[in-house]
Amino acid sequence: MSEEILRVENLKIYYKSMWGDYRVVDDVCLSVYKGEIFGVAGESGCGKSTLVEGILRLVKPPGYIAGGRIIFEGKDLLGLSEEELRRIRWRKISYVPQGAMNALNPVLRIEEQMIDAIIDHLGYLPKEKGREFAAAALEAVGLPHEVLKMYPHELSGGMRQRVIIATAIALSPSLVVADEPITALDVVTTRTVLETLAMLRDKYGITVVFVSHDMAAHAELVDKLAIMYAGKIVEVGNVNSVFYDPLHPYTRGLIEAIPKLDKKTIKPIPGLAPSPLEWPPGCRFHPRCLFAIERCKKELPELKEVGSGRLVACHLVQG
């Protein structure tokens, strides 16, 4: 087995409100290994984006990290000072944010934005050296160095997205966290972004955490897949195992909801996801589960290993 690069232990991320705490990420555990593309999937509102923001300690008030550990390359990120964490961000672990295409400043050329980010994280650096870093990063994602002189509005959506990815890898991090990088993109651009992320792993050995509600994209890109529901991880496994033999009813529902050419209709999961202000008792999926038994309504299932590298939190699955 390859070396573990990231381990999340019992992570809790809550948001304060006048009605109480919204438990958006509630006791999450996961492990990511070097050289793999690790996917996190689930419906909107399940806590995916908050989870990865927490990993980089980017959660802002009224949100706060209520407990847990985030071990990256042997260091607990929650125990580091802001200055220590700053030395790790971008150089060791970088972030492609949700809505990344809108992260570019429309009145600055691409080179100004990329060079500013590079110098900001490396300290003093001659501007020409920063330009070399930026040009090399653009080349790595398949963009010509001429893009440096262009403004964001002169680029297509896919090119802007790849500029953001290039900025994230400019300092050769060992881990890139991509939060919904294909949201609102057309199918051709989506394909380009997925190929770029796969290339980062295959050519440069960069580990990728890929967050998306698009199950079809996960099937094409990732090596290992974690399914998240109502603030908790409910299933983890090799992507082929998860798709061909889903163990959790929620996972099965997500897969069955993927549009298929040979079917005229899709099969949605009934009901709506619960509020993180008041999770239902027992298994959080039981109000929507067609297979729920009495035990599901009372007892919260633990995430347990049921095979080599296969984890599931469901009373219906025998360990």
Backbone torsions as a table, in degrees:
resi	resn	phi	psi	omega
1	MET	NA	140.7	-179.8
2	SER	-71.1	168.7	-175.4
3	GLU	-75.0	138.5	178.4
4	GLU	-72.7	130.8	179.2
5	ILE	-105.6	-29.6	-177.4
6	LEU	-141.9	131.7	174.9
7	ARG	-133.9	125.9	177.6
8	VAL	-107.8	124.8	-176.5
9	GLU	-119.8	115.4	172.2
10	ASN	49.0	44.9	-177.4
11	LEU	-74.9	131.2	177.7
12	LYS	-125.6	124.5	177.6
13	ILE	-127.1	116.7	-176.0
14	TYR	-117.8	158.7	175.4
15	TYR	-122.1	124.4	179.5
16	LYS	-74.1	143.2	174.6
17	SER	-149.7	169.8	-179.8
18	MET	-68.6	-15.5	-179.9
19	TRP	-97.6	-7.0	-177.2
20	GLY	129.9	-173.9	-178.6
21	ASP	-85.4	131.7	171.1
22	TYR	-86.1	112.8	-175.7
23	ARG	-88.1	75.5	-171.0
24	VAL	-69.7	-43.5	172.8
25	VAL	-118.5	119.6	-167.1
26	ASP	-129.3	89.5	175.4
27	ASP	69.7	56.8	-178.2
28	VAL	-95.2	135.6	174.8
29	CYS	-127.9	136.8	174.0
30	LEU	-161.8	159.6	178.0
31	SER	-131.5	137.5	177.7
32	VAL	-122.3	135.2	-177.1
33	TYR	-109.9	152.7	-177.0
34	LYS	-57.4	136.7	174.9
35	GLY	82.5	2.9	179.4
36	GLU	-105.4	159.2	170.3
37	ILE	-104.2	113.4	-174.2
38	PHE	-104.2	120.6	-178.1
39	GLY	-98.4	144.8	172.7
40	VAL	-124.7	119.0	-174.7
41	ALA	-123.9	160.4	178.0
42	GLY	156.7	166.8	179.1
43	GLU	-65.1	162.6	173.4
44	SER	-60.5	136.0	179.2
45	GLY	91.4	2.5	-177.8
46	CYS	-82.7	-11.9	177.1
47	GLY	111.0	7.3	-176.1
48	LYS	-59.6	-53.3	-176.3
49	SER	-65.8	-39.2	177.7
50	THR	-63.7	-36.6	178.1
51	LEU	-59.7	-49.9	-176.9
52	VAL	-73.5	-29.9	173.3
53	GLU	-64.5	-37.0	177.7
54	GLY	-66.4	-37.8	179.8
55	ILE	-59.7	-37.2	178.8
56	LEU	-93.5	6.2	-177.8
57	ARG	54.8	49.0	178.7
58	LEU	-107.4	7.0	179.6
59	VAL	-70.0	128.0	-177.8
60	LYS	-109.7	153.2	177.3
61	PRO	-56.1	143.1	10.6
62	PRO	-81.3	7.8	175.8
63	GLY	-77.7	152.8	176.9
64	TYR	-157.5	153.6	177.2
65	ILE	-87.1	113.6	-172.5
66	ALA	-87.1	-14.6	-179.6
67	GLY	171.0	169.2	177.7
68	GLY	110.8	-176.2	178.1
69	ARG	-136.8	146.4	175.7
70	ILE	-127.4	101.7	-175.4
71	ILE	-98.2	113.3	178.6
72	PHE	-119.5	118.7	-177.3
73	GLU	48.3	43.7	175.0
74	GLY	86.0	-4.9	-179.0
75	LYS	-111.2	137.5	176.0
76	ASP	-82.2	108.4	-175.9
77	LEU	-63.2	-26.4	-179.6
78	LEU	-73.8	-16.0	179.5
79	GLY	-95.7	0.4	-177.6
80	LEU	-90.6	151.7	173.5
81	SER	-74.9	167.3	179.2
82	GLU	-60.6	-38.6	-179.9
83	GLU	-67.9	-40.9	176.8
84	GLU	-64.7	-40.4	179.2
85	LEU	-66.9	-35.9	179.7
86	ARG	-63.0	-32.8	179.3
87	ARG	-73.0	-18.1	179.1
88	ILE	-92.4	-41.3	-179.7
89	ARG	-58.8	137.3	176.7
90	TRP	75.6	-38.0	178.3
91	ARG	-83.6	-32.2	-179.7
92	LYS	-114.9	-39.5	-178.4
93	ILE	-137.5	123.9	-177.3
94	SER	-124.0	171.3	-165.8
95	TYR	-137.3	128.8	170.7
96	VAL	-106.2	105.5	-171.1
97	PRO	-75.4	160.2	173.7
98	GLN	-63.5	138.1	-175.6
99	GLY	69.6	36.9	-173.6
100	ALA	-61.3	-30.7	-178.1
101	MET	-62.5	-26.0	179.8
102	ASN	-89.5	2.7	-178.9
103	ALA	-81.8	-12.1	-179.1
104	LEU	-84.0	139.7	177.4
105	ASN	-76.9	120.4	-173.5
106	PRO	-68.2	-16.0	-176.1
107	VAL	-104.6	5.9	177.8
108	LEU	-117.4	143.3	175.6
109	ARG	-67.3	157.3	-177.7
110	ILE	-57.9	-41.0	-177.4
111	GLU	-62.6	-38.0	179.5
112	GLU	-63.0	-41.4	-177.5
113	GLN	-71.5	-42.1	-180.0
114	MET	-68.9	-43.6	-178.2
115	ILE	-66.1	-39.2	177.7
116	ASP	-59.0	-43.9	-179.4
117	ALA	-65.1	-41.2	-178.5
118	ILE	-65.3	-49.0	-178.6
119	ILE	-65.8	-36.9	-178.6
120	ASP	-61.0	-32.9	-177.2
121	HIS	-97.5	-15.9	178.3
122	LEU	-100.5	-14.3	-173.4
123	GLY	89.0	-154.7	-177.5
124	TYR	-62.8	134.2	179.2
125	LEU	-156.3	131.3	176.1
126	PRO	-56.0	141.7	-175.5
127	LYS	-60.4	-34.8	179.6
128	GLU	-65.2	-36.1	177.0
129	LYS	-67.6	-39.2	176.3
130	GLY	-62.6	-36.9	177.7
131	ARG	-65.5	-35.2	177.3
132	GLU	-64.8	-43.0	176.6
133	PHE	-58.6	-46.2	-176.9
134	ALA	-64.5	-44.7	-179.8
135	ALA	-62.9	-40.2	179.1
136	ALA	-65.6	-37.8	179.2
137	ALA	-67.7	-40.6	177.1
138	LEU	-62.9	-42.2	178.8
139	GLU	-61.5	-36.3	-178.8
140	ALA	-63.7	-29.9	179.8
141	VAL	-101.9	14.4	173.3
142	GLY	83.3	23.9	178.6
143	LEU	-112.7	139.6	179.4
144	PRO	-71.9	155.6	-177.9
145	HIS	-66.7	-15.9	176.9
146	GLU	-61.3	-22.8	179.1
147	VAL	-60.7	-26.1	-179.8
148	LEU	-57.3	-34.2	-176.9
149	LYS	-87.0	0.6	-175.2
150	MET	-96.6	160.3	173.9
151	TYR	-94.3	156.4	-179.0
152	PRO	-53.5	-38.3	-176.9
153	HIS	-68.5	-14.1	178.7
154	GLU	-85.9	-3.9	-177.9
155	LEU	-106.6	153.1	173.7
156	SER	-75.0	169.4	179.7
157	GLY	-59.3	-42.3	179.4
158	GLY	-66.1	-37.1	178.6
159	MET	-67.7	-40.3	177.6
160	ARG	-62.7	-40.8	179.1
161	GLN	-64.1	-39.5	179.4
162	ARG	-71.2	-28.4	173.6
163	VAL	-62.6	-41.9	178.4
164	ILE	-63.8	-42.7	178.2
165	ILE	-64.5	-40.6	178.1
166	ALA	-61.0	-41.4	178.0
167	THR	-62.6	-37.3	-179.2
168	ALA	-68.2	-28.2	-176.9
169	ILE	-104.3	4.8	-173.9
170	ALA	-59.0	-31.3	-178.1
171	LEU	-102.6	18.9	175.8
172	SER	54.9	58.5	177.5
173	PRO	-70.8	161.5	176.7
174	SER	-88.6	-18.3	-179.6
175	LEU	-137.8	131.2	174.3
176	VAL	-118.0	126.8	177.1
177	VAL	-104.4	115.2	-177.5
178	ALA	-109.6	110.8	-176.3
179	ASP	-97.7	107.3	179.2
180	GLU	49.6	52.7	-175.7
181	PRO	-73.3	-8.9	-178.4
182	ILE	-112.9	8.1	179.3
183	THR	-62.2	133.5	175.6
184	ALA	69.4	14.7	176.7
185	LEU	-96.7	150.2	175.5
186	ASP	-73.3	169.9	-171.8
187	VAL	-64.8	-34.3	-179.8
188	VAL	-68.8	-45.3	179.4
189	THR	-65.9	-39.4	176.7
190	THR	-57.5	-44.4	179.4
191	ARG	-60.2	-42.0	-179.9
192	THR	-62.9	-43.6	-179.4
193	VAL	-65.9	-41.9	178.8
194	LEU	-63.1	-41.9	177.7
195	GLU	-63.9	-36.1	178.4
196	THR	-65.1	-44.3	179.3
197	LEU	-64.7	-40.5	177.8
198	ALA	-63.9	-38.6	179.3
199	MET	-64.7	-36.7	179.3
200	LEU	-58.2	-40.2	178.4
201	ARG	-74.8	-47.5	-173.6
202	ASP	-68.3	-39.9	-174.4
203	LYS	-93.6	-36.7	-173.2
204	TYR	-112.8	-3.5	176.9
205	GLY	71.3	20.3	-179.4
206	ILE	-80.4	131.4	174.7
207	THR	-78.5	139.5	-176.4
208	VAL	-126.7	131.6	167.0
209	VAL	-103.9	116.1	-173.4
210	PHE	-111.3	117.4	-178.0
211	VAL	-107.8	127.1	179.2
212	SER	-164.9	149.4	171.9
213	HIS	-86.4	-5.2	-176.9
214	ASP	-83.7	100.3	-177.4
215	MET	-65.9	-33.4	179.5
216	ALA	-64.0	-37.7	177.8
217	ALA	-65.6	-39.9	177.0
218	HIS	-61.7	-42.0	-178.8
219	ALA	-60.3	-33.1	-177.3
220	GLU	-84.0	-30.7	-166.9
221	LEU	-106.9	-47.4	-162.7
222	VAL	-85.7	160.3	175.3
223	ASP	-93.6	-44.0	179.9
224	LYS	-126.4	144.5	-174.3
225	LEU	-129.1	131.9	173.3
226	ALA	-111.3	131.1	178.3
227	ILE	-100.9	127.8	-176.7
228	MET	-115.8	135.7	177.4
229	TYR	-145.4	131.0	174.6
230	ALA	50.6	47.0	173.7
231	GLY	81.6	2.8	-177.6
232	LYS	-132.5	153.5	171.7
233	ILE	-82.0	126.4	-177.5
234	VAL	-109.4	-16.6	177.6
235	GLU	-159.2	142.0	176.6
236	VAL	-140.1	138.7	176.4
237	GLY	-179.2	171.7	171.2
238	ASN	-53.4	137.5	-171.8
239	VAL	-58.7	-38.0	179.2
240	ASN	-66.2	-40.4	178.0
241	SER	-63.4	-42.7	-178.8
242	VAL	-63.8	-41.1	-176.9
243	PHE	-77.6	-37.5	-177.4
244	TYR	-87.1	-21.2	179.5
245	ASP	-143.7	65.8	179.7
246	PRO	-64.6	133.7	-176.5
247	LEU	-97.2	-37.2	-178.5
248	HIS	-87.7	137.7	179.6
249	PRO	-57.0	-32.0	178.4
250	TYR	-67.9	-42.6	176.3
251	THR	-59.2	-44.8	179.1
252	ARG	-60.0	-40.5	179.6
253	GLY	-65.6	-40.4	177.9
254	LEU	-62.2	-41.3	-179.1
255	ILE	-69.4	-41.2	179.6
256	GLU	-68.0	-20.5	179.8
257	ALA	-83.9	-5.4	177.8
258	ILE	-69.7	127.0	177.9
259	PRO	-60.1	138.5	179.5
260	LYS	-127.9	145.9	-177.2
261	LEU	-64.7	-30.2	-176.5
262	ASP	-89.4	5.1	178.2
263	LYS	-126.4	135.6	-177.7
264	LYS	-81.3	-23.3	-179.1
265	THR	-127.7	157.5	174.9
266	ILE	-103.1	161.0	-178.5
267	LYS	-110.1	95.6	-177.2
268	PRO	-75.6	159.7	173.1
269	ILE	-77.2	128.1	-177.9
270	PRO	-66.8	152.4	174.5
271	GLY	78.8	-174.0	-178.0
272	LEU	-123.2	154.8	176.7
273	ALA	-65.4	143.2	-178.6
274	PRO	-73.2	167.5	178.9
275	SER	-81.6	137.0	176.4
276	PRO	-69.0	-6.4	176.1
277	LEU	-75.3	-29.3	-178.4
278	GLU	-151.1	85.9	178.2
279	TRP	-65.0	147.2	177.1
280	PRO	-66.6	154.2	178.2
281	PRO	-68.5	159.5	179.2
282	GLY	69.7	-147.7	176.1
283	CYS	-66.6	129.0	-174.8
284	ARG	-70.5	-14.9	179.1
285	PHE	-93.5	-7.2	-170.9
286	HIS	-60.4	-32.3	178.8
287	PRO	-64.7	-19.6	-178.7
288	ARG	-109.2	-3.7	-172.8
289	CYS	-88.3	129.5	179.6
290	LEU	-77.9	-10.5	-175.2
291	PHE	-113.7	8.9	-174.3
292	ALA	-62.1	139.0	174.4
293	ILE	-112.1	176.2	-175.4
294	GLU	-58.8	-37.3	-179.6
295	ARG	-62.2	-33.8	-178.9
296	CYS	-62.8	-28.5	-176.6
297	LYS	-81.0	-12.2	-173.2
298	LYS	-119.9	-32.1	-170.8
299	GLU	-118.8	124.9	178.8
300	LEU	-75.0	120.1	-178.6
301	PRO	-72.4	144.9	176.8
302	GLU	-86.4	150.5	173.8
303	LEU	-77.4	111.4	-174.1
304	LYS	-127.8	154.4	179.7
305	GLU	-79.5	130.4	-179.2
306	VAL	-122.2	6.6	180.0
307	GLY	178.1	179.1	-179.1
308	SER	-63.7	107.5	179.1
309	GLY	73.0	10.0	-177.4
310	ARG	-109.4	122.6	-179.8
311	LEU	-123.7	143.9	177.3
312	VAL	-152.6	146.9	176.0
313	ALA	-115.7	87.8	-177.9
314	CYS	-157.7	130.5	178.9
315	HIS	-67.6	-18.5	-176.1
316	LEU	-84.1	-10.2	-177.9
317	VAL	-104.7	125.2	-179.9
318	GLN	-85.4	132.1	179.2
319	GLY	-77.7	NA	NA
